[in-house]
């Protein structure tokens, strides 16, 4: 499975991706915008464990790398809702600092949302970035998400209580454009 966008390829991780993932993820500036379950420092064995878990998942892929020129430089994943929230999923993403500001994350997000709607047949994809993370808010807006509200004092990071912004894309409202291709092959 590959999701081909104009700026990157979104694909399931491979064992050979571990060194590149560890290199790009081991950055405090990346970690500070993510949940605490994302390790810091991020080492090779962290990447190997994540890849093994992603590859061991039954069913359609949910965890992907963001690939630029054959190198895994970031990650993007869907966490499907359960029970009454089974019609949607939360999306999370990160990108190595060397690739910031180039539209890569927006392209990857647009690709994963198209996959969520077209392949997984979900109705909704939402994200909960820290409300002060302006770069992530811009990515969501550019990808076609709508700001639905703010969850006040809903998170803690590095000992600081933070707000989270709730952004969502709905299948009936969202248009990805024709520049994204979902391919079953992985060549």
Secondary structure in CASP SS format (residue, H / E / C, confidence):
PFRMAT SS
TARGET T0000
AUTHOR 0000-0000-0000
METHOD secondary structure of the structure
MODEL  1
X C 1.00
X E 1.00
X E 1.00
X E 1.00
X C 1.00
X C 1.00
X C 1.00
X C 1.00
X E 1.00
X E 1.00
X E 1.00
X C 1.00
X C 1.00
X C 1.00
X H 1.00
X H 1.00
X H 1.00
X H 1.00
X H 1.00
X H 1.00
X H 1.00
X H 1.00
X H 1.00
X H 1.00
X H 1.00
X C 1.00
X C 1.00
X H 1.00
X H 1.00
X H 1.00
X H 1.00
X C 1.00
X C 1.00
X C 1.00
X C 1.00
X C 1.00
X C 1.00
X C 1.00
X C 1.00
X C 1.00
X C 1.00
X C 1.00
X C 1.00
X H 1.00
X H 1.00
X H 1.00
X H 1.00
X H 1.00
X H 1.00
X H 1.00
X H 1.00
X H 1.00
X H 1.00
X H 1.00
X H 1.00
X C 1.00
X C 1.00
X C 1.00
X C 1.00
X C 1.00
X C 1.00
X C 1.00
X E 1.00
X E 1.00
X E 1.00
X E 1.00
X E 1.00
X E 1.00
X C 1.00
X C 1.00
X E 1.00
X E 1.00
X E 1.00
X E 1.00
X E 1.00
X E 1.00
X E 1.00
X E 1.00
X E 1.00
X E 1.00
X C 1.00
X C 1.00
X H 1.00
X H 1.00
X H 1.00
X C 1.00
X C 1.00
X E 1.00
X E 1.00
X E 1.00
X E 1.00
X E 1.00
X E 1.00
X E 1.00
X E 1.00
X C 1.00
X H 1.00
X H 1.00
X H 1.00
X C 1.00
X C 1.00
X C 1.00
X C 1.00
X H 1.00
X H 1.00
X H 1.00
X H 1.00
X H 1.00
X H 1.00
X H 1.00
X H 1.00
X H 1.00
X H 1.00
X H 1.00
X H 1.00
X H 1.00
X H 1.00
X H 1.00
X C 1.00
X C 1.00
X C 1.00
X C 1.00
X C 1.00
X E 1.00
X E 1.00
X E 1.00
X E 1.00
X E 1.00
X E 1.00
X E 1.00
X C 1.00
X C 1.00
X C 1.00
X H 1.00
X H 1.00
X H 1.00
X H 1.00
X H 1.00
X H 1.00
X H 1.00
X H 1.00
X H 1.00
X C 1.00
X C 1.00
X C 1.00
X E 1.00
X E 1.00
X E 1.00
X E 1.00
X E 1.00
X E 1.00
X E 1.00
X E 1.00
X E 1.00
X E 1.00
X E 1.00
X E 1.00
X C 1.00
X C 1.00
X E 1.00
X E 1.00
X E 1.00
X E 1.00
X E 1.00
X E 1.00
X E 1.00
X E 1.00
X E 1.00
X E 1.00
X E 1.00
X C 1.00
X C 1.00
X C 1.00
X C 1.00
X C 1.00
X C 1.00
X C 1.00
X C 1.00
X C 1.00
X C 1.00
X E 1.00
X E 1.00
X E 1.00
X C 1.00
X C 1.00
X C 1.00
X C 1.00
END
